[in-house]
């Protein structure tokens, strides 16, 4: 079967989404990407701000409950254990900020491939939950299949990054297009093939 994505309504309530935005707004820092030296770096390809959420570091019981609820819902939908999920990544895009075309799955020929395999193997699936859509713009684009998806608040888009043989779906190439007006907030979850070994990417 070829590449497809699915959209689920009401994945998170407006109230819970607002609470996450308020709690993490002051914790964001400039987003990084993996480079060919098995490290993370700042790149003009990704100009958003983000924060990786570890339940161990949450000092609010209410926020922790929201995060656990989301992770449970993703596990139930994907039919993959919560332990395979990477840290949830909350991302904010201001007008003009974007994440250019990229794959979430790890290419076997990439220098960082063997290193990433140590932390739970391949990224099988991606989930992106819209916490707040921009006033204008802010599409999720799939250029290979000529699709631009504008998620509504509370919606979740998900897809498989690799086929049954572990090869990256060429059509899963995607991007976070920049808002024209307003802020775009999303919560992203990548799911590994094995139990995830937590990495503190906020400090690397």
MARPA-386410 format. One record per residue (C-alpha): residue number from 0; residue in three letters; chain; x, y, z. Coordinates in pm, whole numbers, plus 32768, in hexadecimal, padded with zeros to 4 digits. Layout:
REC	seq	type	mol	c1	c2	c3
REC	NUM	ALA	A	X	Y	Z
...
***
This chain:
REC	seq	type	mol	c1	c2	c3
REC	0	UNK	A	8000	8000	8000
REC	1	UNK	A	807E	815B	7FAA
REC	2	UNK	A	80A3	828E	8082
REC	3	UNK	A	7F6A	8323	811E
REC	4	UNK	A	7F1C	8406	8243
REC	5	UNK	A	7DEA	8419	8320
REC	6	UNK	A	7D48	8536	83DF
REC	7	UNK	A	7C91	850B	852A
REC	8	UNK	A	7BAB	8615	85BA
REC	9	UNK	A	7B9C	867B	872A
REC	10	UNK	A	7CE7	85D9	8787
REC	11	UNK	A	7D17	86E2	8894
REC	12	UNK	A	7C22	87D9	892D
REC	13	UNK	A	7C4A	8951	8900
REC	14	UNK	A	7C6F	8973	8A79
REC	15	UNK	A	7D8B	8874	8A93
REC	16	UNK	A	7E38	8905	8961
REC	17	UNK	A	7E30	8A63	89FA
REC	18	UNK	A	7EBE	89DE	8B41
REC	19	UNK	A	7FE3	893D	8A8C
REC	20	UNK	A	802B	8A7A	89C8
REC	21	UNK	A	8023	8B50	8B03
REC	22	UNK	A	80FF	8A5D	8BC7
REC	23	UNK	A	820D	8A30	8ABC
REC	24	UNK	A	8213	8B89	8A1C
REC	25	UNK	A	833A	8BFD	8AF0
REC	26	UNK	A	83F7	8AB4	8AD1
REC	27	UNK	A	842A	8ABD	8957
REC	28	UNK	A	857A	8AE2	88AC
REC	29	UNK	A	85EB	8AE9	8741
REC	30	UNK	A	85A7	899E	8693
REC	31	UNK	A	86C1	88BC	861D
REC	32	UNK	A	86E4	87AB	8519
REC	33	UNK	A	87C2	8677	8500
REC	34	UNK	A	88FA	86A5	8432
REC	35	UNK	A	89E9	85AF	8390
REC	36	UNK	A	8ACC	85AD	84C0
REC	37	UNK	A	89D0	84F5	859F
REC	38	UNK	A	8985	8639	8659
REC	39	UNK	A	887E	8749	8659
REC	40	UNK	A	88B5	88A1	85C4
REC	41	UNK	A	8801	89E0	856D
REC	42	UNK	A	8798	89E5	8402
REC	43	UNK	A	86F0	8ADB	831A
REC	44	UNK	A	8614	89B5	82B7
REC	45	UNK	A	8567	89C8	840A
REC	46	UNK	A	8526	8B1D	84A0
REC	47	UNK	A	841A	8AD5	85A6
REC	48	UNK	A	8438	8AC1	8722
REC	49	UNK	A	83F6	8980	87E0
REC	50	UNK	A	8417	88BA	8921
REC	51	UNK	A	842F	8743	8961
REC	52	UNK	A	8347	86D9	8A79
REC	53	UNK	A	83BB	85E2	8B80
REC	54	UNK	A	82B2	8583	8C80
REC	55	UNK	A	83C7	856F	8D86
REC	56	UNK	A	83FC	86E6	8D6D
REC	57	UNK	A	8292	8758	8D7D
REC	58	UNK	A	8241	8808	8EC5
REC	59	UNK	A	80CB	8825	8E82
REC	60	UNK	A	7FE9	86FD	8EC5
REC	61	UNK	A	7EE5	8783	8DD4
REC	62	UNK	A	7FDF	87A8	8CB6
REC	63	UNK	A	806E	864F	8CFC
REC	64	UNK	A	7F10	85BA	8CE9
REC	65	UNK	A	7ED6	8661	8B97
REC	66	UNK	A	801F	85DB	8B0E
REC	67	UNK	A	7FDE	847A	8B8D
REC	68	UNK	A	7E80	8486	8AF7
REC	69	UNK	A	7F09	84ED	89A2
REC	70	UNK	A	8017	83E1	89A5
REC	71	UNK	A	7F14	82DC	8A06
REC	72	UNK	A	7E2E	834A	88ED
REC	73	UNK	A	7F4A	8337	87F0
REC	74	UNK	A	7FA6	81DB	886B
REC	75	UNK	A	7E3F	8164	884C
REC	76	UNK	A	7E1F	81F5	86ED
REC	77	UNK	A	7F70	8171	8670
REC	78	UNK	A	7F58	8025	872C
REC	79	UNK	A	80C3	8057	8795
REC	80	UNK	A	812C	8068	8906
REC	81	UNK	A	8162	81BD	89A7
REC	82	UNK	A	82C8	8156	89F9
REC	83	UNK	A	8319	816B	8883
REC	84	UNK	A	82BB	82DB	8872
REC	85	UNK	A	83C6	83E7	886B
REC	86	UNK	A	839D	8516	894B
REC	87	UNK	A	827B	85E8	88D1
REC	88	UNK	A	82F9	871C	881B
REC	89	UNK	A	8230	885E	8840
REC	90	UNK	A	827B	8951	8724
REC	91	UNK	A	8220	8ABA	86E0
REC	92	UNK	A	8232	8B5E	8589
REC	93	UNK	A	8225	8CD9	8574
REC	94	UNK	A	81DF	8D8B	8428
REC	95	UNK	A	82F9	8D3B	8335
REC	96	UNK	A	8376	8C0D	83FA
REC	97	UNK	A	836E	8AB3	835F
REC	98	UNK	A	83FC	8956	834A
REC	99	UNK	A	845E	8916	81E2
REC	100	UNK	A	8436	87C9	812B
REC	101	UNK	A	84B5	86A4	81F7
REC	102	UNK	A	8478	853A	8259
REC	103	UNK	A	8431	84CB	83BE
REC	104	UNK	A	84AF	836C	837D
REC	105	UNK	A	8626	832E	8389
REC	106	UNK	A	86D0	82E5	823D
REC	107	UNK	A	87AE	81B3	8253
REC	108	UNK	A	88C1	826B	8197
REC	109	UNK	A	88C8	8393	828B
REC	110	UNK	A	89FC	83B6	8367
REC	111	UNK	A	8920	83D0	849D
REC	112	UNK	A	8857	8295	844B
REC	113	UNK	A	891C	819D	8521
REC	114	UNK	A	8926	828F	8644
REC	115	UNK	A	87AD	82CB	863C
REC	116	UNK	A	876C	8154	8635
REC	117	UNK	A	87F9	8144	8798
REC	118	UNK	A	86D5	820F	881B
REC	119	UNK	A	85BB	812D	87A9
REC	120	UNK	A	85ED	80E6	8639
REC	121	UNK	A	8537	817B	8511
REC	122	UNK	A	8425	827E	852E
REC	123	UNK	A	82F8	81B8	84B9
REC	124	UNK	A	81E8	82BF	84DE
REC	125	UNK	A	81AE	8433	8505
REC	126	UNK	A	808E	84DE	85BB
REC	127	UNK	A	805A	8657	85AA
REC	128	UNK	A	7F4B	86F4	8682
REC	129	UNK	A	7ED8	8857	863C
REC	130	UNK	A	7EC7	891C	8781
REC	131	UNK	A	7E89	8A6A	86D8
REC	132	UNK	A	7E73	8AB2	8565
REC	133	UNK	A	7EFE	8BF4	84D5
REC	134	UNK	A	7E0E	8D08	8473
REC	135	UNK	A	7E8B	8CDE	830F
REC	136	UNK	A	7F78	8BDF	8273
REC	137	UNK	A	8034	8AD2	8332
REC	138	UNK	A	7FE3	89A6	8259
REC	139	UNK	A	8083	884F	827A
REC	140	UNK	A	80F8	880A	8119
REC	141	UNK	A	813A	86C0	8066
REC	142	UNK	A	81E2	872E	7F22
REC	143	UNK	A	8209	85D2	7E8C
REC	144	UNK	A	8090	859F	7E8E
REC	145	UNK	A	8036	870E	7E59
REC	146	UNK	A	7F73	872B	7F9D
REC	147	UNK	A	7F60	8850	8090
REC	148	UNK	A	7EAA	8801	81D3
REC	149	UNK	A	7E2A	8915	82B4
REC	150	UNK	A	7DDA	8875	8402
REC	151	UNK	A	7CC6	8907	84D8
REC	152	UNK	A	7CF6	8931	864E
REC	153	UNK	A	7CEE	87DE	86FA
REC	154	UNK	A	7D25	8712	85BE
REC	155	UNK	A	7E3B	8612	859A
REC	156	UNK	A	7EE6	85A0	845B
REC	157	UNK	A	7FA8	8459	845B
REC	158	UNK	A	8064	8380	8364
REC	159	UNK	A	815D	8264	833E
REC	160	UNK	A	82C2	82CF	82F0
REC	161	UNK	A	8333	817D	826A
REC	162	UNK	A	829D	8058	81AE
REC	163	UNK	A	8286	7EF1	822B
REC	164	UNK	A	83EF	7EB4	81BD
REC	165	UNK	A	8471	7FDD	8282
REC	166	UNK	A	84AD	80BC	8155
REC	167	UNK	A	844D	8229	816F
REC	168	UNK	A	8314	8289	80B3
REC	169	UNK	A	8390	837E	7FAC
REC	170	UNK	A	823C	8428	7FB2
REC	171	UNK	A	8258	846D	8129
REC	172	UNK	A	8332	859B	80DB
REC	173	UNK	A	828A	86BC	818F
REC	174	UNK	A	82B9	881B	8214
REC	175	UNK	A	8226	890E	830E
REC	176	UNK	A	81D0	8A40	823F
REC	177	UNK	A	81F1	8B92	82E4
REC	178	UNK	A	80C9	8C4D	8374
REC	179	UNK	A	8075	8D93	82C9
REC	180	UNK	A	7FB9	8E1C	83F5
REC	181	UNK	A	7FA2	8D9D	855B
REC	182	UNK	A	8057	8C88	8615
REC	183	UNK	A	8045	8B18	85BC
REC	184	UNK	A	8073	8A1E	86DA
REC	185	UNK	A	808F	88A5	86AA
REC	186	UNK	A	80E7	8779	877E
REC	187	UNK	A	81B0	866E	86C7
REC	188	UNK	A	81E8	8502	8727
REC	189	UNK	A	82D6	8417	8673
REC	190	UNK	A	82B1	82A3	86B9
REC	191	UNK	A	83DB	81B6	86AA
REC	192	UNK	A	83DC	8047	8653
REC	193	UNK	A	8465	7FED	87AB
REC	194	UNK	A	8464	8080	8909
REC	195	UNK	A	84E0	81E6	88FD
REC	196	UNK	A	8618	8245	89C0
REC	197	UNK	A	85DE	83AB	8A35
REC	198	UNK	A	86C2	84B8	89A7
REC	199	UNK	A	86C4	8618	8A31
REC	200	UNK	A	86C8	86CD	88E5
REC	201	UNK	A	8678	8817	8990
REC	202	UNK	A	87E4	8836	89F5
REC	203	UNK	A	88A3	87AA	88CC
***
